[in-house]
């Protein structure tokens, strides 16, 4: 079975370990958006690598939008550099961890979603409300959106190797119940 896994988005969070004066960042970093009446965090979009960060006054940061761990590291370094340029002393050590990796793949076959819903535990399929089937997997701990076209979205992984393991395991399950239909 041919398929290619594509990482769509990596979400990471962490803390700078300091209180961050968000007004100071807005005043010194071009493109920073901060409207505390609407949302308590500051939004900073970066072009290279393409990503966005939410920065909270507590020092907590959420970074999203990168597609590789290398780009995530670059985005975090750039973010810290921009915060320092705004005149804020950031500790040299801080922790970040990947919270979620969203990936997709497309099988070169259709998937019989009725069969999957009937045969596999932890699946939810209500075609009147949504055309995809939701399937939860325990090990690795991920959730899939599976469409009859063969498109699959995997979310919840924290390591890229878990994405590959989960998709391979899913395909094996789909084959075992004969839910993969060659066109």
N, C-alpha and C positions, 0 to 999 in steps of 0.2 A: 504494500500500500504506500503510495507516494503522498507525502505531505511535508510542508515546511512550517516550522514554528517561528512566529514573528512576535517579538516583545513589543507591545504597544505603549506601555507606560510602567514606570517604576515609581512607587511612592515611598519616601523615607522620612523618618522623623528623628528628632534629637533635641538637645538643649545646649545652648551656649554656656549655661551655668551662671548667667548674670541677668540682672534686670536690663532691659533694652528700652531706651527712650525713643519710642517710635516717631515722635515729632521731629527729632533730630535727624533721623534717617530720611524722612520725607523732605526735609529742608535741604539735605545734602546729596541725595541720590536721585538722579533724573529717572522719571518713570515709576517711582514708588507711589503706590496708591494707598491712602489711609483715610477711611471715613468711619471713625469710631461709633457714630450714631447708628450705622448700618451693620458693622462687623468689627469685632474687637482686634482683629489682626491687620497687619500691613501686607499688601500684596506687591511682590516684586517679580516682574517678568524679565527673563533674560533671553537674549537671542542666540548666544553661542556658549555652551550648548543650549538648545531650545528647552526652556524649563520655566517653572514658576515656583516661587517660595512664599509661604505664609510665615510671617514673623510676628510673634506675640510679645507683649511687654515682659512676660515672665522669662523670656529667653528661649521659649520653645519654638522650634522651626519645623515646618512640614515642607518638603521639597517634592515636586511632582513634574511629570512631563518628559523625563529622560527615557531613553530606550535601552541604554546599556549601563552597566555598573561603572564603567570608565567615565561616561558622560555624567553620571550622578556625582562621582568624585570631583570632576571638573566644576560642575555647577555649585557644589558645596564650597569648594575652595574660592570660587569667584564670589559667591555670596558673602563669605566671611571677609574676603578682601574689601568688598564694597562697604560692609558694616564698619570695618576698621578705618577706611577712607573717610567715613562720615564722622570720625573722631570718637568712636566707641572702642574702649579697650576690651578686646575679646581674648579669653584665655587661649593658650596655644593648644590645649588638649580639650576635646569635647567628643561626645559619643553620638553617633547616628546609626540607625538600623533600618533595614528595609522592612516596611510594613506590608507591602502588597506589590505583586508583579502581575500585571494584566497582559495576557498574550492571546494570540489567535492562530488558528490553523484552518486549512481547508482540505478536506478529504476529497479524493477523486472519485467519490461515490455519494449516493444519497443515503440518508439515515432514516429508518422506519421508527419514528418517534413514538407511535402507539405501542410498538413492541418493546421499546426501551422502557416506557412508563409502566408497562405491565410486568416486565421481567426483572427490572433492577430496582432494588431498595433505594431509598433516599432520593427518589426522583419526583418531580412535580411537573405536570403537563396539563395545561388548560388552554387548548388552542383557541377557544372563543375569546380569551383575554389577552394571550400573548403567543406568538408563533413558535417560540423556542421552548425547549424542555430544560428545566434546571435539575442538575444532578450534583449531589454533594458527595465528596470522597473524603474518607478519614485519613488515609496514609498514602501520600502526603495530604495534608488538610487543605483542600481546594474546593471550589465550586465551578461547575461548567454550565455554560449556556450552549445547548446543542440545537442546531437548526436542521430541518429535513434536507436542505441543500448540501449538507456536509460541512458547513461552516461551524467551527467550535471556538468559543471564547473560554479561556481559563483564567480564574481570578483567585486570589488568596494566597498564592505561593510567596515564600519569602526568599527563596533561592532559585536561580535560573535552572539548576539541575533538577529541582523538584518539579518544575514545569514539564520538562522532558519526561521524567518518570511518570507523572500523572497522566500525560497525554498517551504515552505508550500503554499504560495500564488500562485507560479508558478504551482505547482501540481494541485491545485484547478482549475486554468485556463485551464490546459491541460485536466483535467477530464471534465470540462464544455463543451469543444468543441469536446470531444470524440477523442482526439489525442493520448491517451494512449492505446496501443494495447497489450493485454495479449497474451503471446506466447502459 
